[in-house]
Structures are given as structure tokens and as C-alpha cells.
Amino acid sequence: MNMLPICHERILRAKVSYTPRHVNLEAAATLLAGEDVVPNVGDLVLARVDKIGQHGALELTNGRRAILFTGDEIVVCYGNRYAPDQFEAEVPHDLAACHLVAAGGIAARALSWHANMKSPTVIAPVGLLADVNGQRINLSCAAVAKLGHPRPLPYTVAVVGTAMNAGKTTTAANLIHGLTNAGLKVGAAKVTGTGSGKDIWFMGDAGARLALDFTDAGFPSTFRTTAAEVEGILATLTGHLAKAGMDVIVLEVADGLYQAETAALLDSPVFAKTVNDVIFAAGDAMGAAAGVEWLRRKGLPVLAVSGLLTASPLAIVEAANATGLPVFDKKMLRDAAIASELGMCSKIALSA
């Protein structure tokens, strides 16, 4: 292994991605390189952009998407990715050329991708960022304090869905806006997924007083994490939102019910103890019916249906008939009346 000095000016010139936004890069004093260096999940890497593919921009620490050019140096972190509409990717076992598989700043080796995706952007790792003693700088260095399962918790509603792009984030953000309009102090968290600020910025813009995701807990993504690690993320993020004095917590669980980490989380007794109600997002009525039935078999309290299907008045009718649940579109979710529609005011009082 080679340990090479790096000047801070080089880090300042690099484009630093969203995912390691909380890491103190002033501690980066050396680069670890060589054939025997094996990256770990969360390790920060200085990499050069060699070929622009699907991701032609990098989401910076402030949320701005910076256009990438061949030859740019970027700071990203290694992580696994599971995205049926984009890439499947894993952390490689060496520092050979790999891919930028998420605009939020995930370096990995792409294994497969959706037919609508271009080939992934190719990056060449220069070296892992390390401190003056050669200790790797990892995303976990900047994680918020771990917390156990907090009690009492504010009233907590989770948004889950059939699959990626079923309308979960839109449902969560519009619900946050409606609850904020009702005078409630709302906190938000995305507990699983791949590091990207887009959803968190959306939740903040919708009115969330504090919005956190798994990167705040030190994970670049939750693909291939253990059930205990995902439970720890859930407990830590909800714990910090509770400490901040929120009236309501809105959670988003990424991907669909068949994704392994999502399925494990929804099976978890920690999830059942944390969540008061569930809203299910789906792209069509059949998906809504199947998903609601799946959740009911697990004993989870499904409160309502929303998601992409609400673009179709006929699909709304079909979903309501098939599930026996109210179906809320974006306009209904962002109205202050949603709090009383969902019976939240009395539930919030009971959970206090």
C-alpha cells in the first residue's frame, strides 16, 4: 500500500458530492493507493472522471448538480446500489476503474442496469482519503450519535410502495406540507435507499423542520446492510427527530416490497413498534391491492393509498374499491384538512 501526501488545495478544487457532506475533509492529509488496497463501504475516494455516461452531473454538498467534465476530480464514497430503474452495483475489491452509479456520489462497479439507462460514467480512483496517520476517512466518521429505540415517539407515519418511482417521495412531501399547514411541527426521514439529497431537499421544501436520511447515520446506501443495521438506522433517525421535539414524523422506505432490505425492515418488530400508520404508494390499482394485502398479512396498519395511480380518476376508484381504503391525491395530501382526514390530531395526543 502506498500512502501519498495530498495538499488541501487539491481537495478544495475537487467536486465534493452530497453523500460525504458532513465529513470534515480538512482531516484528509494522505491518499491510500496500490493494488492491495481493498475499499470498504463508506470509504471516501478521490477519483478522476474518465468517461461521461449516464451520470453527467454530480450532486454537490449544497444540492446543486454540477456538470461533470472528463478529467474532473471528484470526492465520492464507495457503496452498493440497488435501483431497478437504474443500476445494480457493488463495492469492488480493488481501486481499479469503476463507475459513478448515483449522482449523490456513489462509487461502485455496475453489475446491470435498466434498458433505458446509458452506460455508467467511468471513474478512475486516485486513492482513498486518509488522515495524517493513514487512517481511512469513512462516512461513518461523521454519523450522528447512535440512539436506541426511543420512547415515547411522536406519532409516526411511514410511506412505502410497490417499487422505485411509485410516488413515495411525492406522497411523503405532500403529506408533510399538509401537516405543516395544519400547524404541526413535522420531521422527516428516509430510512433506506441510495445516498442522494433530492428527496431530503424535497421534504425540507415541503415544510419538514428537520429531514434526515441514512447517510446521516453513516451509510452511503442500505443495499446489502444487515437487518440489525437498518433497524439501527430507523431507531437513530427517529430518535433524533423525537429529541428535536417534532409533533409528527413522516418516514419514507425506499424501493418496493420485494426489495430485500425493505422487506426485512417491514418484517421487523422495531418497525412495528415505531410506526403508527402506513400509507401505501402504487402506480396502479392492481399494485395497490396487492401491496395493501401484503402489508395487512404482516399486521401493519395501512391507513390509505396514494402514489402515481392518483393521476387517473378511474384508477382512484378501482384502488378504493379493491382496498376499501381512502385514496389521496397530491392536492388532498397537502391540504391542512389531511390531519383530521387521517385522524392524526387525536392520534398525536394519544402518542404524546
C-alpha positions in Angstrom: 0.0 0.0 0.0 1.2 3.5 -0.9 0.5 6.4 1.4 0.9 9.6 -0.5 0.6 13.1 0.8 -2.2 15.3 -0.6 -2.4 19.1 -0.3 -5.7 20.5 0.9 -5.9 22.8 -2.2 -6.4 19.7 -4.4 -9.4 18.6 -2.2 -10.8 22.1 -2.5 -10.6 22.0 -6.3 -12.4 18.7 -6.5 -16.2 18.5 -6.8 -17.4 17.1 -3.5 -20.6 15.1 -3.6 -23.7 15.1 -1.4 -23.1 11.8 0.4 -20.0 12.8 2.3 -21.3 16.3 3.0 -20.9 16.1 6.8 -17.3 14.7 6.7 -14.5 17.0 7.8 -12.3 17.0 4.7 -9.7 19.2 6.4 -8.6 15.9 8.1 -7.7 14.5 4.7 -3.9 14.6 4.6 -2.9 11.4 2.7 -4.1 9.1 -0.1 -4.0 5.4 0.1 -3.3 3.7 -3.2 -1.9 0.4 -4.5 -3.1 -3.0 -5.7 -3.5 -4.3 -2.2 -5.9 -1.6 -1.1 -9.5 -3.0 -0.7 -12.2 -0.4 -0.4 -14.9 -0.7 2.3 -18.4 0.6 2.2 -18.4 4.2 3.1 -14.7 4.9 2.4 -14.2 8.3 0.7 -12.2 8.2 -2.5 -10.7 10.9 -4.7 -11.4 9.8 -8.3 -11.0 11.2 -11.8 -13.8 11.2 -14.3 -12.6 9.2 -17.3 -15.8 8.8 -19.4 -19.1 10.5 -19.1 -22.1 8.1 -19.3 -25.5 8.1 -17.6 -24.5 10.5 -14.8 -23.3 13.7 -16.4 -23.7 15.7 -13.2 -22.8 15.3 -9.6 -25.0 16.5 -6.8 -22.8 18.7 -4.6 -23.0 19.1 -0.8 -25.4 22.0 -1.2 -27.7 20.2 -3.6 -26.6 21.9 -6.7 -26.0 19.5 -9.6 -22.5 20.3 -11.0 -21.9 19.3 -14.7 -19.1 16.8 -15.0 -16.3 17.0 -17.5 -13.8 14.4 -18.4 -10.7 14.9 -16.2 -12.6 16.4 -13.3 -11.6 15.1 -9.8 -14.5 14.2 -7.5 -14.9 13.1 -3.9 -17.4 10.3 -3.6 -17.7 7.3 -1.4 -17.9 3.6 -2.0 -21.3 2.0 -1.6 -23.6 -0.7 -3.0 -26.6 0.2 -5.1 -30.0 -1.4 -5.8 -32.2 0.5 -8.2 -34.4 -1.5 -10.6 -35.0 1.6 -12.8 -31.2 2.5 -12.8 -28.2 0.4 -11.6 -27.3 -2.7 -9.6 -23.8 -2.2 -8.3 -21.4 -3.4 -5.7 -18.3 -2.1 -3.9 -15.3 -3.5 -5.8 -12.4 -5.4 -4.2 -9.7 -3.0 -5.6 -9.0 0.5 -6.7 -9.3 -0.3 -10.4 -11.6 1.9 -12.6 -15.3 1.6 -11.6 -18.4 3.7 -12.0 -20.3 6.6 -10.7 -23.7 4.8 -10.1 -25.6 7.6 -8.3 -25.5 11.4 -8.7 -25.3 11.8 -4.9 -21.8 10.4 -5.1 -21.6 6.6 -5.0 -18.6 4.8 -6.5 -19.1 1.1 -7.3 -18.8 -1.5 -10.0 -22.0 -1.7 -12.0 -23.4 -5.2 -12.5 -26.5 -4.5 -14.5 -28.7 -1.6 -15.5 -32.1 -0.7 -16.8 -32.5 -0.7 -20.6 -33.3 3.0 -20.5 -30.0 3.8 -18.9 -26.9 4.8 -20.7 -23.7 3.0 -19.8 -22.5 4.2 -16.4 -20.0 7.1 -16.0 -16.5 5.7 -15.7 -14.2 7.0 -12.9 -10.6 6.1 -12.0 -9.9 6.1 -8.3 -6.8 8.1 -7.4 -6.8 6.9 -3.8 -8.7 6.6 -0.6 -8.8 9.7 1.6 -7.0 9.2 4.9 -5.7 11.3 7.7 -2.1 12.2 8.6 -1.7 8.8 10.2 -3.1 6.9 7.2 -6.4 6.1 8.9 -9.2 5.9 6.3 -11.8 8.6 6.3 -15.2 6.8 6.2 -18.7 8.2 6.1 -19.3 6.6 9.5 -16.8 9.2 10.9 -19.5 11.9 10.6 -22.5 9.9 11.6 -24.9 11.3 14.2 -24.8 9.6 17.6 -26.5 6.2 17.6 -29.7 6.0 19.6 -31.7 3.1 20.8 -35.4 2.7 20.0 -36.8 5.9 21.5 -39.8 6.1 23.8 -42.1 8.0 23.7 -42.0 8.6 19.9 -44.1 11.3 18.2 -46.9 10.0 16.1 -45.1 8.3 13.1 -46.5 7.5 9.6 -44.5 5.6 7.1 -44.8 5.8 3.3 -44.0 2.5 1.5 -44.7 1.5 -2.1 -44.8 -1.1 -4.8 -41.5 -0.2 -6.4 -39.0 2.6 -7.2 -40.8 5.6 -8.7 -44.2 4.6 -7.4 -44.7 8.1 -5.9 -43.5 7.6 -2.4 -41.4 10.7 -2.1 -44.2 12.8 -3.6 -46.7 11.3 -1.2 -44.4 11.9 1.8 -43.6 15.5 0.8 -47.2 16.5 0.1 -48.3 14.9 3.4 -45.5 16.9 5.2 -46.9 20.1 3.6 -50.4 19.3 4.6 -49.5 18.5 8.2 -47.4 21.7 8.3 -50.4 23.6 7.0 -52.3 22.1 9.9 -49.9 23.8 12.3 -47.9 20.7 13.2 -44.2 20.5 13.6 -43.2 17.8 11.2 -39.9 15.9 11.0 -39.0 13.5 8.1 -36.6 10.7 7.5 -35.7 8.4 4.6 -34.6 5.3 6.3 -33.4 3.2 3.3 -32.2 3.8 -0.3 -29.1 5.2 -2.0 -27.5 8.4 -1.0 -29.0 11.4 -2.8 -30.2 14.7 -1.4 -33.0 15.1 -3.9 -35.7 13.5 -1.7 -34.4 15.2 1.5 -34.4 18.6 -0.1 -38.0 18.0 -1.3 -39.1 17.1 2.2 -37.5 20.2 3.6 -39.0 22.4 0.9 -42.4 20.9 1.8 -42.1 22.1 5.3 -40.2 19.5 7.3 -38.4 21.2 10.2 -35.7 18.6 10.1 -35.1 16.0 7.4 -32.6 13.2 7.8 -31.6 10.1 5.9 -29.4 7.0 6.3 -26.3 9.0 5.2 -26.7 11.0 8.4 -26.3 7.6 10.2 -23.1 6.9 8.3 -24.4 4.7 5.4 -24.0 5.6 1.7 -26.8 3.2 0.9 -28.7 0.5 2.6 -28.3 -2.2 -0.1 -26.6 -5.3 1.5 -26.8 -3.9 5.0 -28.0 -6.3 7.7 -31.4 -6.2 9.3 -29.9 -5.0 12.6 -28.1 -2.2 10.8 -31.4 -1.0 9.1 -33.2 -1.2 12.5 -30.4 0.8 14.0 -30.8 3.5 11.3 -34.5 3.6 11.9 -34.1 4.0 15.7 -31.3 6.6 15.4 -33.1 8.8 12.9 -36.5 8.7 14.6 -34.7 9.2 17.9 -33.1 12.4 16.7 -36.4 13.7 15.3 -38.0 12.9 18.7 -35.3 14.8 20.5 -35.9 17.8 18.3 -39.4 18.0 19.5 -41.4 17.0 16.4 -45.2 16.6 16.7 -45.2 14.1 13.7 -42.6 12.0 11.9 -43.1 11.1 8.3 -40.8 8.2 7.1 -40.1 7.1 3.6 -39.0 3.5 3.0 -37.3 3.2 -0.4 -37.9 0.8 -3.3 -40.6 -1.8 -3.3 -41.9 -4.6 -1.0 -39.9 -7.2 -2.8 -36.5 -5.4 -2.2 -34.7 -7.5 0.4 -33.8 -4.8 2.9 -37.2 -3.2 2.6 -39.0 -6.5 3.2 -36.7 -7.2 6.2 -37.5 -3.8 7.7 -41.2 -4.2 7.3 -41.0 -7.6 9.0 -39.1 -6.1 11.9 -40.7 -5.8 15.3 -38.7 -2.5 15.6 -40.6 -1.1 12.6 -43.9 -2.3 14.1 -43.2 -0.6 17.4 -42.1 2.6 15.6 -44.9 3.2 13.1 -48.4 4.1 14.0 -49.8 4.1 10.4 -48.7 3.3 6.8 -49.7 5.0 3.6 -49.1 2.8 0.5 -48.0 4.3 -2.8 -48.7 2.5 -6.1 -48.6 3.1 -9.8 -51.9 1.3 -10.5 -54.9 -0.2 -8.7 -53.7 -3.8 -9.1 -50.4 -2.9 -7.4 -52.3 -1.0 -4.7 -54.5 -4.0 -3.9 -51.6 -6.5 -3.9 -49.4 -4.2 -1.7 -52.1 -3.5 0.8 -52.9 -7.2 1.1 -49.2 -7.9 1.6 -48.9 -5.3 4.4 -52.1 -6.5 6.1 -50.9 -10.1 6.2 -47.9 -8.8 8.2 -50.3 -7.0 10.6 -49.2 -3.5 9.6 -51.8 -0.7 10.0 -52.4 0.5 6.4 -54.3 3.8 6.6 -54.6 5.0 3.0 -53.4 4.6 -0.6 -51.7 7.3 -2.8 -48.9 7.5 -5.4 -48.8 7.6 -9.2 -52.2 6.0 -9.6 -53.8 9.2 -8.4 -53.1 10.8 -11.7 -56.0 8.7 -13.0 -59.6 9.3 -11.6 -60.6 5.8 -12.8 -57.6 4.2 -11.1 -58.5 6.0 -7.9 -62.0 4.4 -8.0 -60.5 1.0 -8.7 -58.0 1.2 -5.9 -60.6 2.4 -3.4 -63.0 -0.4 -4.3 -60.2 -3.0 -4.2 -58.7 -2.0 -0.9 -61.6 -0.4 1.0 -59.2 2.4 1.9 -59.3 6.2 1.2 -57.1 7.2 -1.8 -55.4 10.6 -1.5 -54.0 12.6 -4.4 -51.4 15.3 -4.1 -53.9 18.1 -3.6 -55.7 16.3 -0.8 -52.4 15.4 0.9 -51.1 19.0 1.0 -54.4 20.4 2.4 -54.4 21.1 6.1 -57.6 19.0 6.4 -55.5 15.9 5.8 -54.6 15.9 9.5 -58.3 15.4 10.5 -59.0 13.2 7.5 -56.4 10.7 8.8 -57.5 11.2 12.4 -54.0 12.4 13.2 -54.8 15.0 15.8 -56.3 12.5 18.2 -53.5 10.0 17.5 -50.9 12.7 18.1 -52.5 13.4 21.5 -52.5 9.7 22.4 -48.9 9.2 21.4 -47.7 12.2 23.5 
